Amino acid sequence: MDEWVKGRIWWIRAPLVLLLAQQFWLRSSDAESSGVFSPLTLGLHELGHLLFGPFGMWISVAGGSIVQVAAPLASAAMFLRQPDYFAIAVCGGWFGDSLFDMAFYMSDASTLERDVVTIGGQEPIVPNDWNYLLGSVGLLLWDQRLAAAVRLCASAIYLASTIYGAIVVWRIASAPRD
């Protein structure tokens, strides 16, 4: 990282760290909030249903959540290869945000009180992805506990990513100039 930080501009990245911190606070303090990454995550989630559709009902329903968490991880892996250490922090925030979105719907699996989003506003195939998935494996009554565990992981990942982003910005700001 010592070589990578040289010549980078810290003040362009600092507002993004502040945004990550604000989003972490918002998402961890209000379970019903939407994050800055939520629209992207929703689009990827719906794409996942389409991509996994040919493989049967269960995997099609699970495919939405699989793609929504795989996309930020794949993005982080891509930025690790480039490398772009700050982008990895942003992808970590996106991953945490995606987990918050997942936990939101997971917590509704047994009560079905929230509206679900569908492609084109058509009638959903299942009332809630997590109602179907957890019900099919006998864990529907665990929805609140599982959602709480996912939220805890989301909080830890989002916080760690924000701190890591701040460290990268600090390393850029304190790097010797050529």
Summary of the structure (lengths in Angstrom):
residues: 178
radius of gyration: 18.2
end to end distance: 16.0
largest distance: 61.2
contacts: 559
relative contact order: 0.19
helix: 76%
strand: 0%
